[in-house]
Amino acid sequence: MLTLFALLIAYILDILFGDPAGIPHIVVGIGKLIDVFERLIRRALPQTPGGELWGGLLLVTLVLSFSAFPVWAALYFLGLLHPLARLVPEALICWQCLAARCLREAGLGVYKELIKPDLPAARRAVGYIVGRDTTQLDEEGIARATVETMAENTSDGVIAPLLFMAIGGGALGVFYKAVNTMDSMVGYKNDRYLYFGRAAARLDDILNYLPSRISGLLMVPAAFLAGLNAKNALGIFRRDRGNHTSPNSAQTESAAAGALGVQLGGDNIYFGKQVHKPTIGDALRPIEPGDILLMGRLMYCSAGLALLLCTLIRGSLLLCL
């Protein structure tokens, strides 16, 4: 029951404060671990496909061992002292595993530059949250990129962590965030990470398989709550949720595209190369800056439904014990 309280506290803290500057952050620490271990592993192992595959597997093992395990151990021993002794630490850890407000603020930053309008500033702002080349994007391209990353990260940054923490508390939340952070740092199909990042990318795909689909489904009733097109969200989700090279990304992007009545996906430039991708949704109207705000509303409604689902999951686990 205390883990559920910790999760509820964390959700409220994220809504109120997001990620305040100046406070040490677990995900930032994980990112530094990944950077240090990558450098050490690359020095120690041969720069061959086989060596990099083993190096990537070693990276995953080390990062998880030095991030999730210490959190689990600390919370476990605090719980032995007294159940209430772990409540506040676990709530703070769970808080740092959530990114709803941070994601909304990032989208809002792009939106504010678009409506000025200041396209160079908007390109810089969206460049902080997407991996594609943003230097040539027009207003519609910038808005599309922002909506796409907000839709995808509704699962990765909000709903998936909630689901994992509902099952295993703060320790499992950190485990998930460690894998997700590794994927965002090394899970690229370019010359540097094609082999080295494969283990992290595959593990991230596995961990997100169910959460991404749950997130896409939750977006359908969330679209109704947000005043968007729930019927079209379900239709496009069923039709286009496989329209991506990733097995998971289009789950939420398809539901979002249907709810908004816009088309996402399509070709983009990554690391100087044109990457061909299928489209997601129907272009019932041009995408525009205001869709960023609508996506933020859809994200929060989806997160609220996910929190309700997590409460049911945690309650069911308690009844089974």
Contacts in CASP RR format, 6 or more apart in sequence:
PFRMAT RR
TARGET T0000
AUTHOR 0000-0000-0000
METHOD contacts of the structure
MODEL  1
MLTLFALLIAYILDILFGDPAGIPHIVVGIGKLIDVFERLIRRALPQTPG
GELWGGLLLVTLVLSFSAFPVWAALYFLGLLHPLARLVPEALICWQCLAA
RCLREAGLGVYKELIKPDLPAARRAVGYIVGRDTTQLDEEGIARATVETM
AENTSDGVIAPLLFMAIGGGALGVFYKAVNTMDSMVGYKNDRYLYFGRAA
ARLDDILNYLPSRISGLLMVPAAFLAGLNAKNALGIFRRDRGNHTSPNSA
QTESAAAGALGVQLGGDNIYFGKQVHKPTIGDALRPIEPGDILLMGRLMY
CSAGLALLLCTLIRGSLLLCL
1 318 0 8 1.000
2 83 0 8 1.000
2 84 0 8 1.000
2 86 0 8 1.000
2 87 0 8 1.000
2 90 0 8 1.000
3 90 0 8 1.000
3 165 0 8 1.000
3 166 0 8 1.000
3 168 0 8 1.000
3 169 0 8 1.000
3 170 0 8 1.000
3 314 0 8 1.000
4 166 0 8 1.000
4 310 0 8 1.000
4 311 0 8 1.000
4 314 0 8 1.000
4 315 0 8 1.000
5 87 0 8 1.000
5 91 0 8 1.000
6 86 0 8 1.000
6 87 0 8 1.000
6 90 0 8 1.000
6 91 0 8 1.000
6 94 0 8 1.000
6 169 0 8 1.000
6 170 0 8 1.000
7 91 0 8 1.000
7 94 0 8 1.000
7 162 0 8 1.000
7 165 0 8 1.000
7 166 0 8 1.000
7 169 0 8 1.000
7 307 0 8 1.000
7 310 0 8 1.000
7 314 0 8 1.000
8 307 0 8 1.000
8 311 0 8 1.000
9 91 0 8 1.000
9 94 0 8 1.000
9 95 0 8 1.000
10 91 0 8 1.000
10 92 0 8 1.000
10 93 0 8 1.000
10 94 0 8 1.000
10 95 0 8 1.000
10 97 0 8 1.000
10 98 0 8 1.000
10 165 0 8 1.000
11 98 0 8 1.000
11 162 0 8 1.000
11 303 0 8 1.000
11 307 0 8 1.000
13 91 0 8 1.000
13 92 0 8 1.000
13 95 0 8 1.000
14 95 0 8 1.000
14 98 0 8 1.000
14 99 0 8 1.000
14 100 0 8 1.000
14 101 0 8 1.000
15 100 0 8 1.000
15 101 0 8 1.000
16 101 0 8 1.000
17 101 0 8 1.000
18 99 0 8 1.000
18 100 0 8 1.000
18 101 0 8 1.000
18 102 0 8 1.000
18 105 0 8 1.000
19 25 0 8 1.000
19 96 0 8 1.000
19 99 0 8 1.000
19 101 0 8 1.000
19 102 0 8 1.000
25 96 0 8 1.000
26 67 0 8 1.000
26 71 0 8 1.000
26 93 0 8 1.000
26 96 0 8 1.000
26 97 0 8 1.000
26 174 0 8 1.000
26 177 0 8 1.000
27 96 0 8 1.000
27 97 0 8 1.000
27 177 0 8 1.000
27 181 0 8 1.000
29 67 0 8 1.000
30 63 0 8 1.000
30 67 0 8 1.000
30 174 0 8 1.000
30 177 0 8 1.000
30 178 0 8 1.000
30 181 0 8 1.000
31 181 0 8 1.000
31 185 0 8 1.000
33 62 0 8 1.000
33 63 0 8 1.000
33 66 0 8 1.000
33 67 0 8 1.000
34 59 0 8 1.000
34 63 0 8 1.000
34 181 0 8 1.000
34 182 0 8 1.000
34 185 0 8 1.000
34 186 0 8 1.000
35 185 0 8 1.000
37 58 0 8 1.000
37 59 0 8 1.000
37 62 0 8 1.000
37 63 0 8 1.000
38 59 0 8 1.000
38 186 0 8 1.000
38 196 0 8 1.000
41 55 0 8 1.000
41 56 0 8 1.000
41 58 0 8 1.000
41 59 0 8 1.000
41 62 0 8 1.000
42 196 0 8 1.000
45 51 0 8 1.000
45 52 0 8 1.000
45 54 0 8 1.000
45 55 0 8 1.000
45 58 0 8 1.000
49 195 0 8 1.000
50 195 0 8 1.000
51 195 0 8 1.000
52 195 0 8 1.000
52 196 0 8 1.000
52 197 0 8 1.000
53 195 0 8 1.000
53 196 0 8 1.000
53 198 0 8 1.000
53 199 0 8 1.000
55 196 0 8 1.000
55 199 0 8 1.000
56 186 0 8 1.000
56 195 0 8 1.000
56 196 0 8 1.000
56 197 0 8 1.000
56 198 0 8 1.000
56 199 0 8 1.000
56 200 0 8 1.000
57 199 0 8 1.000
59 182 0 8 1.000
59 186 0 8 1.000
59 196 0 8 1.000
59 197 0 8 1.000
59 199 0 8 1.000
59 200 0 8 1.000
60 179 0 8 1.000
60 182 0 8 1.000
60 199 0 8 1.000
60 200 0 8 1.000
60 203 0 8 1.000
63 178 0 8 1.000
63 182 0 8 1.000
64 175 0 8 1.000
64 178 0 8 1.000
64 179 0 8 1.000
67 174 0 8 1.000
67 175 0 8 1.000
67 178 0 8 1.000
68 171 0 8 1.000
68 172 0 8 1.000
68 173 0 8 1.000
68 174 0 8 1.000
68 175 0 8 1.000
68 178 0 8 1.000
71 93 0 8 1.000
71 170 0 8 1.000
71 171 0 8 1.000
71 174 0 8 1.000
72 171 0 8 1.000
74 89 0 8 1.000
75 86 0 8 1.000
75 89 0 8 1.000
75 90 0 8 1.000
75 93 0 8 1.000
75 169 0 8 1.000
75 170 0 8 1.000
75 171 0 8 1.000
78 85 0 8 1.000
78 86 0 8 1.000
78 89 0 8 1.000
79 85 0 8 1.000
79 86 0 8 1.000
90 169 0 8 1.000
90 170 0 8 1.000
93 170 0 8 1.000
93 173 0 8 1.000
93 174 0 8 1.000
94 161 0 8 1.000
94 165 0 8 1.000
94 169 0 8 1.000
94 170 0 8 1.000
94 173 0 8 1.000
97 161 0 8 1.000
97 165 0 8 1.000
97 170 0 8 1.000
97 173 0 8 1.000
97 174 0 8 1.000
97 176 0 8 1.000
97 177 0 8 1.000
98 157 0 8 1.000
98 158 0 8 1.000
98 161 0 8 1.000
98 162 0 8 1.000
99 153 0 8 1.000
99 157 0 8 1.000
99 158 0 8 1.000
99 161 0 8 1.000
100 157 0 8 1.000
100 158 0 8 1.000
100 299 0 8 1.000
100 300 0 8 1.000
100 303 0 8 1.000
103 150 0 8 1.000
103 153 0 8 1.000
103 154 0 8 1.000
103 157 0 8 1.000
103 158 0 8 1.000
103 296 0 8 1.000
103 299 0 8 1.000
104 150 0 8 1.000
104 296 0 8 1.000
104 299 0 8 1.000
104 300 0 8 1.000
106 125 0 8 1.000
106 128 0 8 1.000
106 129 0 8 1.000
106 150 0 8 1.000
107 125 0 8 1.000
107 129 0 8 1.000
107 146 0 8 1.000
107 150 0 8 1.000
107 292 0 8 1.000
107 296 0 8 1.000
108 292 0 8 1.000
108 293 0 8 1.000
109 125 0 8 1.000
110 122 0 8 1.000
110 125 0 8 1.000
110 126 0 8 1.000
110 129 0 8 1.000
110 142 0 8 1.000
110 143 0 8 1.000
110 146 0 8 1.000
110 292 0 8 1.000
111 146 0 8 1.000
111 289 0 8 1.000
111 290 0 8 1.000
111 292 0 8 1.000
111 293 0 8 1.000
113 119 0 8 1.000
113 121 0 8 1.000
113 122 0 8 1.000
113 125 0 8 1.000
114 122 0 8 1.000
114 139 0 8 1.000
114 142 0 8 1.000
114 143 0 8 1.000
114 289 0 8 1.000
114 292 0 8 1.000
115 289 0 8 1.000
117 139 0 8 1.000
119 138 0 8 1.000
119 139 0 8 1.000
119 142 0 8 1.000
122 139 0 8 1.000
122 142 0 8 1.000
123 134 0 8 1.000
123 135 0 8 1.000
123 137 0 8 1.000
123 142 0 8 1.000
124 134 0 8 1.000
126 134 0 8 1.000
126 137 0 8 1.000
126 142 0 8 1.000
126 145 0 8 1.000
126 146 0 8 1.000
127 134 0 8 1.000
129 146 0 8 1.000
129 149 0 8 1.000
130 145 0 8 1.000
130 146 0 8 1.000
130 148 0 8 1.000
130 149 0 8 1.000
131 270 0 8 1.000
132 145 0 8 1.000
132 268 0 8 1.000
132 269 0 8 1.000
132 270 0 8 1.000
133 268 0 8 1.000
133 269 0 8 1.000
133 270 0 8 1.000
133 271 0 8 1.000
133 272 0 8 1.000
134 142 0 8 1.000
134 145 0 8 1.000
136 269 0 8 1.000
137 145 0 8 1.000
139 288 0 8 1.000
139 289 0 8 1.000
140 286 0 8 1.000
140 287 0 8 1.000
140 288 0 8 1.000
141 287 0 8 1.000
143 287 0 8 1.000
143 288 0 8 1.000
143 289 0 8 1.000
143 290 0 8 1.000
143 291 0 8 1.000
143 292 0 8 1.000
144 262 0 8 1.000
144 264 0 8 1.000
144 265 0 8 1.000
144 287 0 8 1.000
145 268 0 8 1.000
146 292 0 8 1.000
146 295 0 8 1.000
147 256 0 8 1.000
147 260 0 8 1.000
147 262 0 8 1.000
147 264 0 8 1.000
147 287 0 8 1.000
147 291 0 8 1.000
147 292 0 8 1.000
147 295 0 8 1.000
148 253 0 8 1.000
148 264 0 8 1.000
148 265 0 8 1.000
150 256 0 8 1.000
150 292 0 8 1.000
150 295 0 8 1.000
150 296 0 8 1.000
150 299 0 8 1.000
151 252 0 8 1.000
151 253 0 8 1.000
151 255 0 8 1.000
151 256 0 8 1.000
151 257 0 8 1.000
151 264 0 8 1.000
151 295 0 8 1.000
151 299 0 8 1.000
152 249 0 8 1.000
152 252 0 8 1.000
152 253 0 8 1.000
154 215 0 8 1.000
154 219 0 8 1.000
154 252 0 8 1.000
154 256 0 8 1.000
154 298 0 8 1.000
154 299 0 8 1.000
154 302 0 8 1.000
154 303 0 8 1.000
155 208 0 8 1.000
155 211 0 8 1.000
155 212 0 8 1.000
155 215 0 8 1.000
155 216 0 8 1.000
155 248 0 8 1.000
155 251 0 8 1.000
155 252 0 8 1.000
156 180 0 8 1.000
156 208 0 8 1.000
157 180 0 8 1.000
158 299 0 8 1.000
158 302 0 8 1.000
158 303 0 8 1.000
158 306 0 8 1.000
159 211 0 8 1.000
159 214 0 8 1.000
159 215 0 8 1.000
159 218 0 8 1.000
159 302 0 8 1.000
159 303 0 8 1.000
159 306 0 8 1.000
160 176 0 8 1.000
160 180 0 8 1.000
160 207 0 8 1.000
160 208 0 8 1.000
160 211 0 8 1.000
160 212 0 8 1.000
160 215 0 8 1.000
161 173 0 8 1.000
161 176 0 8 1.000
161 177 0 8 1.000
162 303 0 8 1.000
162 306 0 8 1.000
162 307 0 8 1.000
162 310 0 8 1.000
163 210 0 8 1.000
163 211 0 8 1.000
163 214 0 8 1.000
163 306 0 8 1.000
163 309 0 8 1.000
163 310 0 8 1.000
163 313 0 8 1.000
164 172 0 8 1.000
164 173 0 8 1.000
164 175 0 8 1.000
164 176 0 8 1.000
164 207 0 8 1.000
164 211 0 8 1.000
165 172 0 8 1.000
165 173 0 8 1.000
165 310 0 8 1.000
166 309 0 8 1.000
166 310 0 8 1.000
166 311 0 8 1.000
166 313 0 8 1.000
166 314 0 8 1.000
167 313 0 8 1.000
167 314 0 8 1.000
167 317 0 8 1.000
176 207 0 8 1.000
179 200 0 8 1.000
179 203 0 8 1.000
179 204 0 8 1.000
179 207 0 8 1.000
180 204 0 8 1.000
180 207 0 8 1.000
180 208 0 8 1.000
182 197 0 8 1.000
182 200 0 8 1.000
182 203 0 8 1.000
182 204 0 8 1.000
183 200 0 8 1.000
183 201 0 8 1.000
183 203 0 8 1.000
183 204 0 8 1.000
186 193 0 8 1.000
186 196 0 8 1.000
186 197 0 8 1.000
186 200 0 8 1.000
186 201 0 8 1.000
187 193 0 8 1.000
187 197 0 8 1.000
187 198 0 8 1.000
187 200 0 8 1.000
187 201 0 8 1.000
187 204 0 8 1.000
188 194 0 8 1.000
188 197 0 8 1.000
188 271 0 8 1.000
190 270 0 8 1.000
190 271 0 8 1.000
205 246 0 8 1.000
205 247 0 8 1.000
205 248 0 8 1.000
208 248 0 8 1.000
209 247 0 8 1.000
209 248 0 8 1.000
212 248 0 8 1.000
212 249 0 8 1.000
212 251 0 8 1.000
212 252 0 8 1.000
213 241 0 8 1.000
213 248 0 8 1.000
213 251 0 8 1.000
214 306 0 8 1.000
214 309 0 8 1.000
215 251 0 8 1.000
215 252 0 8 1.000
215 302 0 8 1.000
215 306 0 8 1.000
216 237 0 8 1.000
216 241 0 8 1.000
216 251 0 8 1.000
216 252 0 8 1.000
216 254 0 8 1.000
216 255 0 8 1.000
216 302 0 8 1.000
217 237 0 8 1.000
217 255 0 8 1.000
218 302 0 8 1.000
218 305 0 8 1.000
218 306 0 8 1.000
218 309 0 8 1.000
219 233 0 8 1.000
219 237 0 8 1.000
219 252 0 8 1.000
219 255 0 8 1.000
219 256 0 8 1.000
219 259 0 8 1.000
219 298 0 8 1.000
219 302 0 8 1.000
220 230 0 8 1.000
220 233 0 8 1.000
220 234 0 8 1.000
220 237 0 8 1.000
220 255 0 8 1.000
220 259 0 8 1.000
221 230 0 8 1.000
221 305 0 8 1.000
222 259 0 8 1.000
222 298 0 8 1.000
222 301 0 8 1.000
222 302 0 8 1.000
222 304 0 8 1.000
222 305 0 8 1.000
223 229 0 8 1.000
223 230 0 8 1.000
223 233 0 8 1.000
223 255 0 8 1.000
223 258 0 8 1.000
223 259 0 8 1.000
223 298 0 8 1.000
223 301 0 8 1.000
224 230 0 8 1.000
225 301 0 8 1.000
225 305 0 8 1.000
226 259 0 8 1.000
226 294 0 8 1.000
226 297 0 8 1.000
226 298 0 8 1.000
226 301 0 8 1.000
228 259 0 8 1.000
228 260 0 8 1.000
228 294 0 8 1.000
228 297 0 8 1.000
228 298 0 8 1.000
229 258 0 8 1.000
229 259 0 8 1.000
229 260 0 8 1.000
229 261 0 8 1.000
230 259 0 8 1.000
232 258 0 8 1.000
232 259 0 8 1.000
232 261 0 8 1.000
233 255 0 8 1.000
233 256 0 8 1.000
233 258 0 8 1.000
233 259 0 8 1.000
234 255 0 8 1.000
235 258 0 8 1.000
236 254 0 8 1.000
236 255 0 8 1.000
236 257 0 8 1.000
236 258 0 8 1.000
236 280 0 8 1.000
236 281 0 8 1.000
236 282 0 8 1.000
237 251 0 8 1.000
237 254 0 8 1.000
237 255 0 8 1.000
237 258 0 8 1.000
239 254 0 8 1.000
239 281 0 8 1.000
240 250 0 8 1.000
240 254 0 8 1.000
240 257 0 8 1.000
240 278 0 8 1.000
240 279 0 8 1.000
240 280 0 8 1.000
240 281 0 8 1.000
241 250 0 8 1.000
241 251 0 8 1.000
241 254 0 8 1.000
241 255 0 8 1.000
242 250 0 8 1.000
242 251 0 8 1.000
242 254 0 8 1.000
243 250 0 8 1.000
243 254 0 8 1.000
243 265 0 8 1.000
243 277 0 8 1.000
243 278 0 8 1.000
243 279 0 8 1.000
243 280 0 8 1.000
244 250 0 8 1.000
244 253 0 8 1.000
244 265 0 8 1.000
244 277 0 8 1.000
244 278 0 8 1.000
244 280 0 8 1.000
245 277 0 8 1.000
250 280 0 8 1.000
253 264 0 8 1.000
253 265 0 8 1.000
253 280 0 8 1.000
254 280 0 8 1.000
254 281 0 8 1.000
256 264 0 8 1.000
256 295 0 8 1.000
256 298 0 8 1.000
257 263 0 8 1.000
257 264 0 8 1.000
257 280 0 8 1.000
257 281 0 8 1.000
257 282 0 8 1.000
258 281 0 8 1.000
258 282 0 8 1.000
259 298 0 8 1.000
260 287 0 8 1.000
260 291 0 8 1.000
260 294 0 8 1.000
260 295 0 8 1.000
260 298 0 8 1.000
261 281 0 8 1.000
261 282 0 8 1.000
261 284 0 8 1.000
261 285 0 8 1.000
262 281 0 8 1.000
262 283 0 8 1.000
262 284 0 8 1.000
262 285 0 8 1.000
262 286 0 8 1.000
262 287 0 8 1.000
262 291 0 8 1.000
263 279 0 8 1.000
263 280 0 8 1.000
263 281 0 8 1.000
263 282 0 8 1.000
263 283 0 8 1.000
263 287 0 8 1.000
264 279 0 8 1.000
264 280 0 8 1.000
264 281 0 8 1.000
264 287 0 8 1.000
265 277 0 8 1.000
265 278 0 8 1.000
265 279 0 8 1.000
265 280 0 8 1.000
266 276 0 8 1.000
266 277 0 8 1.000
266 278 0 8 1.000
266 279 0 8 1.000
266 280 0 8 1.000
267 274 0 8 1.000
267 275 0 8 1.000
267 276 0 8 1.000
267 277 0 8 1.000
268 274 0 8 1.000
268 275 0 8 1.000
268 277 0 8 1.000
269 275 0 8 1.000
END
